[in-house]
Each structure stands twice: as structure tokens, then as C-alpha cells.
Amino acid sequence: MRITEVSTPGTAKEFIGLTARLYKNDPHWIEPLHSDIEAVFNPELNNFFNHGSCTRWILVDESGTCIGRVAAFINTKKA
């Protein structure tokens, strides 16, 4: 397995699409709008980035399939 920082459109797509694959058979799961998720990580749309930063990673298995995701936020007002 390897952990990869989300730094390309492809890794961003993997980050966002993971939950759809994980929960595709759950009849109670409602997929959030991709635009809403993307807005959280967009400095132009999220005021948090005025005083903080964020990094995202995906976890990829040996076959190249994304099997996990993590996002870490740093609030420089509180650090």
C-alpha cells in the first residue's frame, strides 16, 4: 500500500469518488454533491483558508485501487 498526496486532478477524483464505491450498495446512503466536497478544499470558496491550510491524501492498494482517504486541516489562528 502507499499513501499519495492529492495533488493532481486524478487523485482529487479518486478522493471524491471513494465514498460512492464504498457505499454503492447501501440503500440509506445519500451521496453528497461533488461540488460541495470540492468547495471545502478550494481556497477561493472556503474562508477557512484565510487563516489555515489543508492537505489531502489517498491510500492506494497494490492493485492501484483507492481504499482510503484522509484530510488534515491546520488552523493557524489556534496553532
All heavy atoms as an XYZ file, in Angstrom:
626
protein
N       0.835     -1.180      0.000
C       0.000      0.000      0.000
C       0.877      1.239      0.000
O       1.992      1.204      0.488
C      -0.889      0.016      1.236
C      -2.047     -0.939      1.161
S      -3.172     -0.737      2.523
C      -2.515     -1.976      3.618
N       0.316      2.297     -0.522
C       1.049      3.559     -0.492
C       0.066      4.699     -0.238
O      -1.094      4.629     -0.623
C       1.833      3.772     -1.771
C       1.017      4.079     -2.996
C       1.911      4.311     -4.232
N       1.141      4.879     -5.307
C       0.331      4.213     -6.114
N       0.161      2.925     -5.945
N      -0.321      4.817     -7.067
N       0.568      5.718      0.406
C      -0.227      6.926      0.640
C       0.273      7.991     -0.310
O       1.482      8.170     -0.480
C      -0.169      7.361      2.118
C      -1.277      8.346      2.400
C       1.178      7.893      2.487
C      -1.600      8.495      3.862
N      -0.658      8.661     -0.984
C      -0.323      9.632     -2.015
C      -1.040     10.945     -1.727
O      -2.247     10.953     -1.479
C      -0.771      9.112     -3.400
O      -0.162      7.845     -3.642
C      -0.404     10.074     -4.503
N      -0.287     12.034     -1.759
C      -0.921     13.338     -1.571
C      -1.800     13.659     -2.768
O      -1.448     13.388     -3.915
C       0.142     14.425     -1.397
C      -0.453     15.772     -1.077
C       0.576     16.826     -0.737
O       1.746     16.469     -0.474
O       0.203     18.009     -0.734
N      -2.948     14.257     -2.492
C      -3.852     14.680     -3.556
C      -3.274     15.963     -4.156
O      -3.298     17.015     -3.528
C      -5.284     14.910     -3.010
C      -6.181     15.499     -4.081
C      -5.850     13.613     -2.475
N      -2.723     15.835     -5.373
C      -2.060     16.979     -5.996
C      -2.342     17.072     -7.489
O      -1.810     17.962     -8.151
C      -0.544     16.891     -5.761
O      -0.038     15.689     -6.319
N      -3.159     16.163     -7.993
C      -3.499     16.175     -9.410
C      -5.010     16.023     -9.557
O      -5.682     15.574     -8.618
C      -2.823     15.007    -10.164
O      -3.391     13.776     -9.686
C      -1.313     15.008     -9.971
N      -5.548     16.361    -10.721
C      -6.990     16.132    -10.929
C      -7.370     14.659    -10.755
O      -8.444     14.350    -10.239
C      -7.221     16.599    -12.361
C      -6.154     17.618    -12.602
C      -4.956     17.114    -11.833
N      -6.493     13.753    -11.129
C      -6.776     12.330    -10.988
C      -6.880     11.885     -9.539
O      -7.794     11.134     -9.178
N      -5.939     12.335     -8.700
C      -6.004     11.956     -7.292
C      -7.173     12.645     -6.595
O      -7.780     12.067     -5.692
C      -4.674     12.245     -6.556
O      -4.298     13.608     -6.746
C      -3.570     11.319     -7.023
N      -7.515     13.859     -7.022
C      -8.695     14.544     -6.461
C      -9.969     13.773     -6.807
O     -10.864     13.620     -5.969
C      -8.775     15.972     -6.983
N     -10.035     13.252     -8.021
C     -11.191     12.456     -8.445
C     -11.286     11.176     -7.610
O     -12.379     10.780     -7.192
C     -11.076     12.126     -9.927
C     -12.250     11.384    -10.482
C     -12.094     11.156    -11.980
C     -13.272     10.371    -12.523
N     -13.155     10.125    -13.961
N     -10.153     10.535     -7.349
C     -10.135      9.341     -6.506
C     -10.603      9.674     -5.091
O     -11.368      8.919     -4.484
C      -8.727      8.738     -6.454
C      -8.288      8.090     -7.726
C      -8.984      6.768     -7.991
O      -9.438      6.099     -7.030
O      -9.085      6.408     -9.169
N     -10.141     10.794     -4.556
C     -10.513     11.215     -3.203
C     -12.021     11.385     -3.102
O     -12.658     10.884     -2.171
C      -9.801     12.534     -2.856
C     -10.048     13.014     -1.454
C      -9.169     12.667     -0.443
C     -11.132     13.809     -1.147
C      -9.387     13.101      0.866
C     -11.354     14.251      0.148
C     -10.479     13.897      1.153
N     -12.605     12.077     -4.064
C     -14.036     12.355     -4.023
C     -14.864     11.111     -4.340
O     -15.908     10.872     -3.733
C     -14.380     13.519     -4.974
C     -13.795     14.808     -4.389
C     -15.880     13.636     -5.185
C     -13.921     16.000     -5.274
N     -14.405     10.286     -5.260
C     -15.183      9.134     -5.698
C     -15.150      7.929     -4.780
O     -15.934      6.989     -4.956
N     -14.260      7.927     -3.795
C     -14.120      6.759     -2.935
C     -15.417      6.393     -2.228
O     -15.814      5.227     -2.211
C     -13.010      6.974     -1.898
C     -12.852      5.842     -0.879
C     -12.450      4.543     -1.561
C     -11.860      6.231      0.185
N     -16.094      7.351     -1.644
C     -17.296      7.030     -0.870
C     -18.394      6.429     -1.740
O     -19.142      5.566     -1.281
C     -17.826      8.258     -0.120
O     -18.018      9.328     -1.047
C     -16.870      8.684      0.974
N     -18.498      6.858     -2.992
C     -19.507      6.292     -3.890
C     -19.258      4.799     -4.091
O     -20.202      4.004     -4.122
C     -19.511      7.026     -5.221
N     -18.000      4.412     -4.224
C     -17.676      2.996     -4.372
C     -17.931      2.226     -3.085
O     -18.457      1.122     -3.097
C     -16.215      2.815     -4.784
C     -15.942      2.980     -6.238
C     -14.546      2.514     -6.661
N     -13.444      3.033     -5.850
C     -12.800      2.341     -4.903
N     -13.116      1.113     -4.630
N     -11.798      2.896     -4.233
N     -17.546      2.814     -1.944
C     -17.694      2.118     -0.672
C     -19.150      1.873     -0.297
O     -19.489      0.820      0.239
C     -17.018      2.904      0.459
C     -15.502      2.946      0.462
C     -15.017      3.824      1.602
C     -14.916      1.563      0.577
N     -19.992      2.845     -0.558
C     -21.380      2.781     -0.093
C     -22.390      2.511     -1.201
O     -23.586      2.654     -0.984
C     -21.736      4.078      0.628
C     -20.870      4.322      1.842
C     -19.986      5.396      1.881
C     -20.916      3.468      2.936
C     -19.177      5.620      2.989
C     -20.113      3.678      4.044
C     -19.250      4.756      4.067
O     -18.458      4.960      5.160
N     -21.947      2.080     -2.365
C     -22.847      1.925     -3.505
C     -23.988      0.941     -3.241
O     -25.055      1.073     -3.827
C     -22.076      1.517     -4.752
C     -21.493      0.125     -4.709
C     -20.733     -0.200     -5.972
C     -20.115     -1.582     -5.856
N     -19.283     -1.880     -7.003
N     -23.798     -0.014     -2.355
C     -24.849     -0.989     -2.067
C     -25.664     -0.668     -0.814
O     -26.516     -1.459     -0.416
C     -24.239     -2.391     -1.930
C     -23.653     -2.872     -3.239
O     -24.208     -2.631     -4.303
N     -22.513     -3.527     -3.158
N     -25.395      0.468     -0.195
C     -26.145      0.873      0.997
C     -27.350      1.702      0.561
O     -27.207      2.827      0.075
C     -25.242      1.700      1.919
C     -25.930      2.094      3.214
O     -27.165      2.021      3.303
O     -25.215      2.497      4.144
N     -28.560      1.178      0.728
C     -29.744      1.897      0.263
C     -30.034      3.167      1.056
O     -30.822      4.005      0.613
C     -30.869      0.873      0.432
C     -30.396     -0.034      1.520
C     -28.902     -0.093      1.366
N     -29.396      3.334      2.209
C     -29.652      4.509      3.050
C     -28.641      5.633      2.836
O     -28.807      6.722      3.368
C     -29.671      4.100      4.524
C     -30.668      3.040      4.815
N     -32.026      3.259      4.799
C     -30.516      1.723      5.087
C     -32.662      2.152      5.061
N     -31.764      1.191      5.236
N     -27.607      5.351      2.071
C     -26.566      6.347      1.854
C     -26.986      7.297      0.747
O     -27.460      6.880     -0.312
C     -25.245      5.678      1.483
C     -24.127      6.649      1.322
C     -23.529      7.381      2.296
C     -23.469      7.000      0.108
N     -22.534      8.154      1.775
C     -22.483      7.944      0.418
C     -23.620      6.610     -1.209
C     -21.649      8.502     -0.520
C     -22.787      7.163     -2.152
C     -21.819      8.100     -1.816
N     -26.828      8.579      0.999
C     -27.111      9.610      0.008
C     -25.799     10.298     -0.329
O     -25.150     10.874      0.546
C     -28.138     10.633      0.534
C     -29.450      9.924      0.856
C     -28.341     11.759     -0.468
C     -30.455     10.771      1.567
N     -25.419     10.231     -1.569
C     -24.143     10.804     -1.994
C     -24.195     12.326     -1.959
O     -25.106     12.936     -2.512
C     -23.795     10.331     -3.404
C     -22.437     10.803     -3.858
C     -22.009     10.195     -5.178
O     -22.800      9.499     -5.815
O     -20.856     10.427     -5.563
N     -23.224     12.953     -1.293
C     -23.169     14.424     -1.317
C     -22.782     14.917     -2.711
O     -22.187     14.178     -3.502
C     -22.093     14.767     -0.291
C     -21.272     13.536     -0.159
C     -22.146     12.375     -0.512
N     -23.120     16.138     -2.990
C     -22.738     16.728     -4.269
C     -21.223     16.873     -4.322
O     -20.599     17.350     -3.371
C     -23.384     18.092     -4.445
C     -24.907     18.117     -4.513
C     -25.401     19.555     -4.533
C     -25.391     17.368     -5.731
N     -20.643     16.458     -5.420
C     -19.186     16.563     -5.575
C     -18.748     18.015     -5.482
O     -17.682     18.308     -4.931
C     -18.745     15.954     -6.896
C     -18.857     14.464     -6.917
N     -18.326     13.702     -7.917
C     -19.427     13.584     -6.049
C     -18.568     12.425     -7.678
N     -19.238     12.336     -6.553
N     -19.562     18.921     -5.983
C     -19.200     20.342     -5.929
C     -19.122     20.837     -4.485
O     -18.300     21.702     -4.159
C     -20.178     21.184     -6.732
O     -21.497     21.029     -6.241
N     -19.967     20.299     -3.604
C     -19.907     20.682     -2.184
C     -18.614     20.187     -1.539
O     -17.993     20.900     -0.749
C     -21.099     20.123     -1.420
C     -22.402     20.833     -1.743
O     -22.359     21.911     -2.379
O     -23.463     20.302     -1.366
N     -18.213     18.967     -1.864
C     -16.967     18.431     -1.310
C     -15.774     19.213     -1.849
O     -14.873     19.602     -1.099
C     -16.823     16.935     -1.633
C     -17.956     16.139     -0.991
C     -15.474     16.403     -1.149
C     -18.038     14.716     -1.455
N     -15.763     19.463     -3.142
C     -14.662     20.213     -3.752
C     -14.549     21.612     -3.163
O     -13.440     22.129     -2.975
C     -14.854     20.272     -5.262
C     -14.661     18.930     -5.938
C     -15.079     18.917     -7.397
O     -15.591     19.942     -7.901
O     -14.908     17.869     -8.035
N     -15.674     22.228     -2.832
C     -15.665     23.585     -2.270
C     -14.952     23.635     -0.922
O     -14.309     24.636     -0.598
C     -17.090     24.110     -2.136
N     -15.042     22.572     -0.141
C     -14.357     22.524      1.160
C     -12.854     22.679      0.986
O     -12.183     23.315      1.799
C     -14.678     21.202      1.896
C     -13.803     21.030      3.128
C     -16.142     21.140      2.266
N     -12.318     22.140     -0.095
C     -10.869     22.133     -0.316
C     -10.396     23.218     -1.285
O      -9.229     23.235     -1.654
C     -10.440     20.749     -0.818
C     -10.805     19.661      0.144
C     -11.879     18.821     -0.104
C     -10.097     19.503      1.323
C     -12.230     17.829      0.795
C     -10.446     18.515      2.233
C     -11.513     17.675      1.969
N     -11.282     24.122     -1.655
C     -10.948     25.189     -2.598
C     -10.721     26.491     -1.836
O     -11.666     27.051     -1.268
C     -12.078     25.357     -3.612
C     -11.762     26.358     -4.686
O     -10.969     27.280     -4.497
N     -12.395     26.205     -5.831
N      -9.498     27.016     -1.820
C      -9.208     28.251     -1.087
C     -10.034     29.453     -1.556
O     -10.254     30.382     -0.785
C      -7.714     28.490     -1.340
C      -7.179     27.158     -1.694
C      -8.290     26.434     -2.406
N     -10.492     29.437     -2.781
C     -11.297     30.554     -3.285
C     -12.744     30.495     -2.780
O     -13.438     31.507     -2.781
C     -11.278     30.569     -4.805
C      -9.899     30.860     -5.369
C      -9.869     30.810     -6.888
O     -10.933     30.678     -7.515
O      -8.761     30.878     -7.439
N     -13.191     29.333     -2.338
C     -14.578     29.159     -1.908
C     -14.739     28.941     -0.406
O     -15.838     29.087      0.125
C     -15.211     27.977     -2.658
C     -15.252     28.091     -4.173
C     -15.797     26.800     -4.784
C     -16.094     29.283     -4.603
N     -13.667     28.591      0.289
C     -13.735     28.283      1.707
C     -12.916     29.306      2.488
O     -11.693     29.365      2.377
C     -13.201     26.868      1.953
C     -13.366     26.422      3.387
O     -13.610     27.217      4.283
N     -13.206     25.129      3.612
N     -13.600     30.102      3.302
C     -12.940     31.165      4.070
C     -11.936     30.640      5.094
O     -11.106     31.400      5.585
C     -13.977     32.035      4.773
C     -14.757     32.883      3.802
O     -14.254     33.231      2.727
N     -15.986     33.206      4.145
N     -11.999     29.373      5.426
C     -11.035     28.791      6.354
C      -9.608     29.041      5.888
O      -8.704     29.251      6.700
C     -11.274     27.278      6.498
C     -10.178     26.576      7.247
C     -10.144     26.589      8.629
C      -9.167     25.928      6.567
C      -9.125     25.963      9.319
C      -8.143     25.291      7.246
C      -8.122     25.310      8.628
N      -9.396     29.033      4.591
C      -8.043     29.174      4.048
C      -7.466     30.581      4.263
O      -6.288     30.791      4.021
C      -8.021     28.792      2.568
C      -8.158     27.319      2.353
C      -9.391     26.748      2.080
C      -7.063     26.479      2.446
C      -9.526     25.387      1.887
C      -7.178     25.111      2.259
C      -8.421     24.562      1.984
N      -8.270     31.515      4.767
C      -7.739     32.837      5.132
C      -6.852     32.740      6.364
O      -6.035     33.618      6.617
C      -8.877     33.823      5.391
C      -9.644     34.149      4.142
O      -9.122     34.080      3.033
N     -10.907     34.502      4.299
N      -7.037     31.676      7.163
C      -6.246     31.513      8.385
C      -5.837     30.053      8.620
O      -5.587     29.648      9.748
C      -7.026     32.034      9.594
C      -8.315     31.312      9.828
N      -9.460     31.664      9.174
C      -8.623     30.263     10.602
C     -10.441     30.860      9.559
N      -9.953     30.002     10.426
N      -5.767     29.278      7.550
C      -5.385     27.882      7.721
C      -5.013     27.226      6.406
O      -5.020     27.866      5.349
N      -4.703     25.953      6.501
C      -4.334     25.191      5.314
C      -4.866     23.765      5.450
O      -5.305     23.348      6.520
C      -2.822     25.174      5.131
O      -2.207     24.554      6.239
N      -4.794     23.049      4.354
C      -5.300     21.682      4.325
C      -4.474     20.852      3.351
O      -4.022     21.354      2.323
C      -6.760     21.685      3.886
S      -7.430     20.049      3.623
N      -4.290     19.590      3.697
C      -3.659     18.630      2.800
C      -4.513     17.376      2.800
O      -5.056     16.990      3.838
C      -2.229     18.287      3.257
O      -1.469     19.491      3.317
C      -1.558     17.326      2.296
N      -4.641     16.768      1.621
C      -5.409     15.532      1.478
C      -4.499     14.427      0.966
O      -3.554     14.685      0.226
C      -6.557     15.701      0.472
C      -7.572     16.709      0.882
C      -8.663     16.830     -0.163
N      -8.180     17.535     -1.343
C      -8.844     17.604     -2.486
N     -10.006     16.993     -2.636
N      -8.350     18.269     -3.498
N      -4.820     13.198      1.354
C      -4.105     12.024      0.877
C      -5.104     10.925      0.546
O      -6.202     10.886      1.103
C      -3.159     11.475      1.947
C      -2.102     12.416      2.390
C      -0.859     12.592      1.849
C      -2.160     13.313      3.501
N      -0.154     13.534      2.558
C      -0.930     13.994      3.579
C      -3.137     13.616      4.452
C      -0.652     14.937      4.546
C      -2.868     14.566      5.412
C      -1.632     15.211      5.450
N      -4.694     10.034     -0.358
C      -5.451      8.819     -0.610
C      -4.542      7.633     -0.326
O      -3.324      7.720     -0.481
C      -6.001      8.745     -2.056
C      -4.886      8.873     -3.097
C      -7.100      9.771     -2.272
C      -5.322      8.624     -4.536
N      -5.141      6.534      0.094
C      -4.423      5.288      0.321
C      -4.759      4.354     -0.834
O      -5.932      4.128     -1.129
C      -4.838      4.663      1.649
C      -4.160      3.349      2.027
C      -2.662      3.539      2.204
C      -4.788      2.779      3.290
N      -3.727      3.848     -1.500
C      -3.900      3.014     -2.688
C      -3.297      1.639     -2.399
O      -2.192      1.537     -1.864
C      -3.201      3.665     -3.905
C      -3.355      2.817     -5.143
C      -3.748      5.063     -4.141
N      -4.035      0.574     -2.745
C      -3.521     -0.774     -2.519
C      -2.597     -1.213     -3.651
O      -2.335     -0.449     -4.584
C      -4.653     -1.777     -2.287
C      -5.500     -2.034     -3.519
O      -5.143     -1.600     -4.630
O      -6.551     -2.697     -3.369
N      -2.126     -2.452     -3.565
C      -1.157     -2.976     -4.528
C      -1.687     -3.013     -5.960
O      -0.929     -2.939     -6.921
C      -0.712     -4.390     -4.116
C       0.071     -4.447     -2.835
C      -0.825     -4.449     -1.588
O      -2.066     -4.596     -1.706
O      -0.292     -4.274     -0.494
N      -3.015     -3.117     -6.111
C      -3.598     -3.175     -7.456
C      -3.903     -1.791     -8.025
O      -4.387     -1.675     -9.140
C      -4.884     -4.011     -7.434
O      -5.899     -3.347     -6.705
N      -3.626     -0.735     -7.247
C      -3.872      0.624     -7.711
C      -5.241      1.170     -7.364
O      -5.615      2.246     -7.810
N      -5.992      0.439     -6.540
C      -7.330      0.865     -6.145
C      -7.261      1.734     -4.899
O      -6.599      1.380     -3.918
C      -8.218     -0.370     -5.856
O      -8.264     -1.182     -7.025
C      -9.620      0.038     -5.469
N      -7.964      2.843     -4.930
C      -8.047      3.722     -3.765
C      -8.900      3.030     -2.704
O     -10.032      2.627     -2.967
C      -8.662      5.059     -4.168
S      -8.823      6.223     -2.805
N      -8.345      2.879     -1.492
C      -9.057      2.176     -0.427
C      -9.251      3.035      0.820
O      -9.861      2.591      1.789
C      -8.333      0.872     -0.046
C      -6.905      1.148      0.410
C      -8.377     -0.108     -1.196
C      -6.202     -0.058      0.987
N      -8.762      4.278      0.807
C      -8.937      5.150      1.958
C      -8.583      6.578      1.615
O      -7.949      6.854      0.591
N      -9.033      7.488      2.472
C      -8.714      8.904      2.262
C      -8.630      9.616      3.604
O      -9.284      9.227      4.578
C      -9.738      9.573      1.367
C     -11.106      9.727      1.981
C     -12.079     10.330      0.997
N     -13.300     10.756      1.677
C     -14.299     11.361      1.091
N     -14.260     11.624     -0.195
N     -15.371     11.721      1.777
N      -7.798     10.654      3.631
C      -7.582     11.447      4.844
C      -7.419     12.897      4.435
O      -6.802     13.195      3.404
C      -6.304     10.993      5.593
C      -6.031     11.877      6.783
C      -6.397      9.552      6.013
N      -7.950     13.795      5.243
C      -7.717     15.229      5.067
C      -7.302     15.800      6.415
O      -7.882     15.452      7.449
C      -8.970     15.927      4.563
N      -6.279     16.638      6.415
C      -5.799     17.270      7.639
C      -5.844     18.782      7.466
O      -5.346     19.306      6.477
C      -4.385     16.813      7.948
N      -6.462     19.452      8.435
C      -6.591     20.902      8.410
C      -5.756     21.493      9.534
O      -5.740     20.959     10.642
C      -8.049     21.309      8.611
C      -8.954     20.922      7.482
C      -9.467     19.643      7.377
C      -9.297     21.848      6.505
C     -10.301     19.285      6.339
C     -10.127     21.504      5.456
C     -10.631     20.219      5.377
N      -5.073     22.600      9.256
C      -4.311     23.322     10.264
C      -4.893     24.713     10.358
O      -4.943     25.462      9.371
C      -2.817     23.394      9.926
C      -2.226     21.998      9.894
C      -2.079     24.278     10.939
C      -0.798     21.937      9.437
N      -5.342     25.075     11.553
C      -5.899     26.403     11.821
C      -4.793     27.233     12.446
O      -4.447     27.045     13.611
C      -7.103     26.279     12.751
C      -7.781     27.586     13.011
O      -7.203     28.654     12.835
N      -9.029     27.526     13.433
N      -4.232     28.166     11.686
C      -3.099     28.957     12.182
C      -3.515     29.951     13.265
O      -2.670     30.441     14.000
C      -2.384     29.693     11.033
O      -3.345     30.482     10.320
C      -1.738     28.709     10.094
N      -4.808     30.237     13.401
C      -5.270     31.079     14.498
C      -5.198     30.352     15.829
O      -5.095     30.978     16.878
C      -6.708     31.540     14.261
C      -6.856     32.633     13.258
C      -8.301     33.087     13.218
C      -8.476     34.273     12.308
N      -9.882     34.713     12.250
N      -5.280     29.042     15.796
C      -5.275     28.233     17.005
C      -3.954     27.540     17.270
O      -3.731     27.004     18.333
C      -6.384     27.172     16.941
C      -7.766     27.722     16.766
C      -8.202     28.433     18.015
C      -9.616     28.960     17.840
N     -10.073     29.671     18.998
N      -3.076     27.514     16.285
C      -1.818     26.772     16.425
C      -0.833     27.496     17.302
O      -0.790     28.628     17.511
C      -1.197     26.531     15.051
